Amino acid sequence: MAFEPPRRLVRALGETAPDGDDWLAKLPEAAERAVAVRGLTAERVQVPGGRSSLVVLVRTAGGSPAVLKLAPRRARPESERAALVHWGGLGAVQVRDEGADGVSEEGVLLLERLHPDVSVRSLPEAKALLEAAGTLRRLWVEPPASHPFETVAERTGRQAEAMRAGAVADAEVAPLVDAALAARAELLAEPSEQRLLHGTFRQSKVLAGDRMPWLAVGPDPVVGETAFDLARLVRDRVEDLIAQPSGASTTRRRIKRLAESLEVDQERLRGWTLFRAVESGVRARRVGREQDAELLLEFAGWL
């Protein structure tokens, strides 16, 4: 079969690809090789798929359904592999090709097959938040000793540099950037818990499974405090929040409800929600996704 990357993936990687990067050009050949070396049968490429990897629905030599995932190095696929192995299927999708008899290569993951078209986002909002929060709680474990993961301080430090540059280039976002950077500095000034976090958790990252009702996929793992992980969930369905006359008050209630249900400090959750929303908004504006940027920055203004 033809391993044609979906438009969504081509567009997203095109926004971030360094000069001379040829990963997308080599992707069909890499997918063909990964399928052949594992003795898999490819069924179809998942569309629209993700923004950082090619996802192919496959069958193993024994006929079992599985998912083959290929991602460029800058998407940190080996970090994802390490986190999934550490979680061991508790709350997250399982890796299928680990072990002495498995085939492992950089940037390629063979995973258990979930139901890719059924995410928590398909549920009514209150139920979706409840199920997503329950899944997230299971992922917050002690990181392995000598872990390979970025810390929250390291990741947000890189992001902060890009945010400062964005504020210099666009005076309109400067006040929000200043507020977000001040919140980050205050949050990092105090020691906090160190847990293995999903890193990019939201409702669409929780899919229906057979082994468990809901399982997380697509982590960009990071080690730090749980409020950082929960902050991305706060702004889920941001377009719906912005469309509501009561969007700002709904957001404050959501922060309170999520903080209480997962025993997270409410002010720390608000601070990280502000930082992550501004960071995403500035990044969206930088790559020309103006509509996304406007939604995210308006949301950040409520915080």
Disulfide bonds with the S-S distance in Angstrom:
none
